[in-house]
Amino acid sequence: MAFSLNAMEISLLKDYMQLTVTLQNLMLLKIAVILNVMKRSLFFLSLIIITHHSFAQVVVDSSLLLPEKDMQWWKDSKFGLFIHFGLYSVLGEGEWAMFYKRMDTSEYGKLKDSFTVSKFSGKNWVNVAKQAGCKYMVVTSRHHDGFSLFNTSVGNYNSMNSPVKKDLIKEYVDAAHEAGMKAGIYYSPLDWRYPGFFFPDLYYSNALEMKKQTYTQVHELLSNYGKIDVLWYDGGEDNWLGFAGLMWDGGKGWYTRGFNKPYTGKFSWEPVKLNSMVRSLQPTIVINPRSGWMGDFNTQEVTLRGRESRPWELCTNLSQTAWGWTPQAADRMMSLDSCVRLLVSVVCQNGNLLLNVGPKPDGEIEPAQVQRLKEIGDFLSKNGESIYGTTGGVWDATWGGTTVTDKAIYVHILKVPADGKITLPAVSKKIASAKYVGTTIKVNFRQSDNEIVLNGIANKENKTDLIVKLTLK
């Protein structure tokens, strides 16, 4: 049966059809927006997850990242020396002594009068690093206790106004420059002397003073000493703010916010602003993620978590005590075997190792620690080709791993399999030879399109790290 529509009905039908199309377009747009938000959220989440050991939520801004060419020296270096030194060294109870002992800030500050540092020598520190085979150093310019080891315009709580009357950071950096050592500076934005750190909303103006101190001192450190190669922040992420973490609820009483829940108040370090200033002062400096910005590399602390998807570094202590000096430091050192195994484990997983020592109150590094570092240096002087300038390859906790260059694969065998056999993934290049590093002794191997098999591996000299070099054609 035929039917017809009048003009009004036709107009209404057109409006309905147009509305349908509009709703469909809006729905498609909404889906696209949701997908885009999900994509961005996943990217953001992935960067948060990989950033470092804590639950800190970093600001993701890739515009500040160094280009690959400016990061390459750091990635090639593999091994650095970390030094923790400050007023806490006088106490000999670790760098957190002021906080753990709940020392009054004025009483703790009196330690400045004992800071004679009679045996400090920036050149000696750098020489120790060079003998250890380190390619870069990081030295504390100011820890959480707020005492500065450099000449600063912020107050008089610094080494220049102590009995030593020296800018220790200047002496260290000058010595590093002279020796060709890459110079890094550790700096803590947080400062236990400021109530605004513990309660940034309650003492908001005080927190802003602390922030001003950070910007001023970072500017000084990157302006007054020539080229600085690494800026190593500590404690500048949001989950550190409001460190007291105390909350009150009438029902459950006092409770803590929890370290896994970042501070969400009105105070902010504005890490992108801070590091934009850093980039303007030192365009090629390598920056860690502990200012609240994602940084050029990730940090792992004490515990080795393994390979990451971006450049990374493990920092840990040579002495298994505190980061700052304690009287037990010399007696609780890692063995040489443990040091070599750790370094190899890190490098095979494409990371860097930053190994810490804490000088004694007089500024001298423990002689026993110096000796252990020399022993690591001896290992590196013989086997450095398999460490420096390599890329991490295979890692198998049952026997060891590999490091790779364009011309060779280095097989680091930390434990020889019972059958003396190691199987590696195939490579496109042909293997010209296989020999134990430092010898002319050949290793039997078989190469196919599917795998590389080393046979008859034997550690006759009982080396901690038995290294086989596969020379590529």
Secondary structure, 3 states (H helix, E strand, C coil): CCCCCCHHHHHHHHHHHHHHHHHHHHHHHHHHHHHHHHHHHHHHHHHHHHCECCCCCCECCHHHCCCHHHHHHHHHHCEEEEECCCCHHHHCCCCCHHHHCCCCHHHHHHHHHHCCCCCCCHHHHHHHHHHCCCCEEEEEEECCCCCECCCCCCCCCEHHHCCCCCCHHHHHHHHHHHHCCEEEEEECCCCCCCHHHHCCCCCHHHHHHHHHHHHHHHHHHCCCCCCCCEEEECCCCCCCCCCCCEEEECCCEEEECCCCCCCCCCCCCCHHHHHHHHHHHCCCCEECCCCCECCCCEEEECCCCCCCCCCEEEEEECECCCCCCCCCCCCCECCHHHHHHHHHHHHHCCCEEEEEECCCCCCCCCHHHHHHHHHHHHHHHHHHHHCCCCEEEEEECCCEEEEECCCEEEEEECCCCCCCCEEEECCCCCEEEEEECCCCCECEEEECCCEEEEECCCCCCCCCCEEEEEEEC
